[in-house]
């Protein structure tokens, strides 16, 4: 296969970026997308050029590190597939591919196609934990959990935090990611002690990071490589509303007590 790549090149977040065109010739259709970029980079290095910076780690669709917008679609044209698992047989000989980074103010460009997604880490640090007693692991059947709750928790836990939802959303919202993390813990008994506090703190951190609001475009679900449902956003909003009301009542009682 012979393709033409139009790649976004940018030195860092402060520098101006531009598209640069590269040939990708003699590419096997059995290569993964990242293997194709490896070949292009090897040729660039041999010619004395600067290789294209692209983020990746496991190359198995597990870690969420890879992330490239390919012809306007985060992770490319194949649904439920990460960039690293996308194969070149998904394209045709002679195709022209435009490669861009995730574009969001909360994901500043590190270099070329690599962005800084540490905002997700800070959202998780704000409330993505449970308090549990230390000691030996409990028996697997000691704490009964309804199957539908366990299934929902596992579906939410499938989120790999790649950020495709943010890249696809017209508002650059992180609501699908945050909702998945809140639902994962909120559906299980172990996550109940911090459930309300978790909703308040993680949503507050999401807003502080500069992500946009969800306006139900549902582009996030369409491009999510793990098929995370937008229904989790409704669950997050419900928990956030309940937590906000409870917090307001506590503040009102505290004010009354101070006044009395």
N, C-alpha and C positions, 0 to 999 in steps of 0.2 A: 504494500500500500504506500502511496505517496500523498502526503497531506501538507497543508499550509497552516502554520500556527501564528495567530496574532496574539502576542503575550504582553500583559501589562507589566512593565518594568518600572520599579520605583525604589530608590535607594533607601528611604526611610519615611516615617510619617510626616516629617517636615518638608521633604523634597517633593517637587512636582513629578508626576508620573506620566508615562506615555506608552502607547502600544508599539511593539517592535515585531516585525514579521520574520519568521524562521521557517525553513523547509524541514519537513520530517519525512525523509525518504527511506524506502526499503523497510517499512515497518511491518512486522508480522501481525496478522489479525488476532493471533493468540496472545499477544502481549497485553499486559494490563496497561492502563493509562499512565501509571507512574513509571512502568518499565519503558514506555515510549519516551517519557520525559528524560529518563536516565540516558537513553540513546542520544537524544538531542543534546543533552548537557555534555556528554562525553565528546561529541563532535565539536561543540562550542569550545571546550577546554583545549582540544587538540589544535584548534584554530587560533588560540590565544584569547578567546572571548571570556566573558563573565557568565558562569552557569546561571540558569534560572532557579531562583530560590523557591522551593515548594515544601510545605510541611507534611510530614508523614512519620509513622512509627511502625505499627504492627503489620500493616498491609494486609490485614485480614478482616477489616470492617468492624473491629472491636474497640479500638482506642478513641476514635473520633478525631484524631490529629489531622488527617488529610482533609482538604476542603478547597475545591476550586470551582468557580462558576464557569461552566462550559457552555458557550453559545446561549448565555442568559439563564441557564438552569444550574442551581447549586448541585454539585456532584454529577452533573451531566444528564443525558436524556433518558437513562434507564431508571425506572422507579425502584425504590427499596434497595438501592445500591450505592455504596460509598465510592468516592473517586478511586480509591485504591483497588476496588473490586470490579471497576468498570473495564471491560476489555475492548480492544480496538476493533473487534468485529461488530461493535455497535455503530461504527461509522463506515462510510463508503470511500473507496479510492477516489482521490481528488477533492475530498471535503476540505473546507476551510473552517478552522476552529478558533474561536475567540476565547482566550483564557483570562479570567479576572479573579482577584481575591474577593473574600466576603467583604461587602461594602456596607459599613455601619460605623457611626461615630464612636460607638463603644468598643469597636474592634479596630484600633489603629493599625496601619500597615507597619510591619516590621521590615519587610523587604519583599519586593515583587509580589508573589502570591501568598506570602506568609503574613498572617495577622496575629495580633496579641489578643488572646481570648481569656486573659486572666480575670476579666470581669466576671466570668462564670465561676471562677474559683472563689472570688469574694462573695458572690451570692450564696454559694454553698457554705462558706464559713459563717455567714450570717445566721444560718438556721438549719442547715442540712445535717443534723445530728440527732441522736437520741441519748437520753440518760438511762443507763442500765447498770445494775449491780455487777461488780466484778465477781469472778469465781469460775467454777467449771461450767461448761455448756449445759443448758437444761435439756431434758429429754425432748425429742422432737414432737411428741404428742402431748406434752404437759400443758401446752397453752393452745386450746382449740381456736381455730380461725375459720370463719366461713369461707367456703371454696370461692365464691364470687369475689370476696374481698382479697383473697390471696391471688386470684387471677388478675384482678385489676392492679394490685401492687406490683406483680411481675411484669405486666404490660408497661406500666409506667417506668419500672426499673430498667427497661430495655434501652432507654435514652442513653446515648453515648456522649452527649454534650459536644457534638461537632460544630454546632452553630449554623447549620443550613437553614433552620427555621428563621433565624435573624436575617440571613442573607436574602431569603425569598420574600420576607414581609415588606410591604411598601412603607411601613412605619418603623422598620428595624426593631420589632418587638421581640423580647425574649420570653414572652408569656408561655409558650409551649414548653420550653426547657424548664422554667421555674415551676410550672404546673405539674410537670412530670415528677420533679424531685419532691414537691410538697405532697403529691398524691401517693407516691411510693411509700413514704413513711406514714402518712396520715391514714392509710387503709389498714395498718397493722396495729395490734395492741401495744407493741413496744414504742410506737411513735406518738401515742396519745398524750403523755405528760406535756410535751412541748408543742402540741398541734396548733393551738391558737397563736402562741408566740411565734412559731415558725412561719405561719402565713404572714403575719405582720412584718417580721424582720426581713424575710427574703424578698417580699414585694417592695418594701422600702429600699432595700439595697439595689434591687433591679432598677428602680426609678432613679436612685442616686448615680448609678453607672451611666445613665443617659440613654437607655433603651426606650423606644417608643411604646405607645399604648396599643393594645389589641383592638382592632375594629372589625374582627370576624371576616377577614378576606379568605382565611383557610388555606393560604398558600403554604403555610408552615407544614401542615399535615401532608400536603401534596408532595413536598420534596423531602420529608423526613425519611432517612434511610431505614429507620426501624418502624415506620408507620405509627408513630405516637398520635393518638387521637386528640382532636381539639376539645373533646368532651372533658378532658382533664382541666382545661382552662376554666370551664364552668365550675368544676369542683373547687379549684383554687379561689375563684371569685366568691363562692359561697363561704368557704372557710375565712377568707379575708373580711367579708361583711360581718360574719358572726363575731370574729375576733375584734373588729372595730367597734361594734356595738357594746361588747363586754368591756372593752377598754374604756369607752366613753362612760359607761355606768360606774366603773370603778373610780374614775376621775371625779365624777359627780358626787359619789358618796364621800370621797376623800375631801372634796371641797366643803360639803355639808358639815363633816366632822370638824374641819378646821374652823368653820364659821361658828359652830356651836360651842 
